[in-house]
Amino acid sequence: MIFIVVKFTANPEDSYRWMDTVMPLTRGTRAEPGCKWYEWYHSVDEPNVFVVVEAFEDDAAAQAHMNADHFIAGMAAIKPLLAKTPEIVMQPVDADGWGELDAARVD
C-alpha cells in the first residue's frame, strides 16, 4: 500500500474556501479504483492548515491518481489558495489498511 500525507497551508483570507475548493478532487479521488481512502483534516492549532491522509493499493494506483484529470484540475484550483508549497510524506507501507491501536482497545 502507498500511504500519503500532504500538509497544505492556505492563505489566511482563503482558508474559508478550502473545503469547497477541494471537493471535486476529493470525490474524484475516492472514486478511483485503487484508492483505499482519501480523508481531509483541519489543524486545531493552525487555522490555515489542512492535511489530507490518503492511501492507494499500490504504486500504479498512486501514479494513476497523480495523472488523473480531477487531480490536475484540483491542483490548479488549490494553487491560488496556497500560502506556501505543500509538504508531503509518501511511503510504501506493509499493510492493507488501518490496524487497531492495542493501547486504546475498547473491549
N, C-alpha and C positions, 0 to 999 in steps of 0.2 A: 504494500500500500504506500502511496505517496501522500505524506502529511505536510500541509502548508499552512502557515500562519502569516498574515500580512497586516502590518500596522500602518494605518493611514492617518495623517494629521491634516484636518481641514482648516481652511481659513476661518477665523472666528465668525466672520459675517456670513459664511456659507454653511456652517455646521447644521443649522436647522433644515437644510435641503438635502442632507446626505442620504438618508434612508430612501426618500422618494427617488433620488437620482440613481441609486444602485439597484432598485427593484427589478428593472428589466434584465440586468446582468444576473441577479440572484435567481430569478425564475428560469432563465435560460440555462444557467449552470446546473441547477437542481434537476433539470430535465435531461441532462446529458447521461447517456447510458453508463459511463464509467464513474460518475460522481457518487461517492458514498455519503457525503454531507457537505453543506455549504452554509455556515451559520455566522451571523453578524453579532458583534458585541460592542457596547459603548463603554468607554472608560468611566469609572466612577470618580477618578482623581483628575482627569484631564478632559474637560467637556468637548474638546475639538478632536479627540482621538477615537477612532473606530478600528476594530480588529475583526478580520474575517478568519475563521478557522475552517479549513476545507480538507477533504481527503478524496483521493481518486484510487481506483482499483490498481493501477499500475502506471508506469512512466508514459506509455502510449496514450492512456486516458488523460493524463495531466497535460501532455503536449497537444492533444486534440482540443482540450479546453482552451489553451492559450492561443489556438489558431481559429477558434470558433467566432463567427460573426458577432454574436452577442458579447463576447469578451472584448473584441476590438472596439465595438461601439461603446461598451461600458467604460473602458479605459479612457476613451475620448471624452465621454460625458463627465467622468470624475476629474480629469486633469485640471480644468479651470477652478475646481474647488480646493485643490491641494495647496497647503502651506509649504510643504517640502516633499521630497521624493519618498515614496513609501518604503518601508523596511520589510524584509521577508526572511522567513526560515522555511526552507523546502528540503525535506529529507525523506528518503525511503525508510519505512519502519516495518519491522517484522510483526505485523498484526493485521487482522482483518476488520477491526473496528474498535470501539471503546471497550475497555475492561472495567471490572469493579475495583473500587478502592477499598481494600480489605480493612483499613483502619477506620472506615466510616460505614461499615456494614450495618444494615437496619434490621437484620433478622434476629 
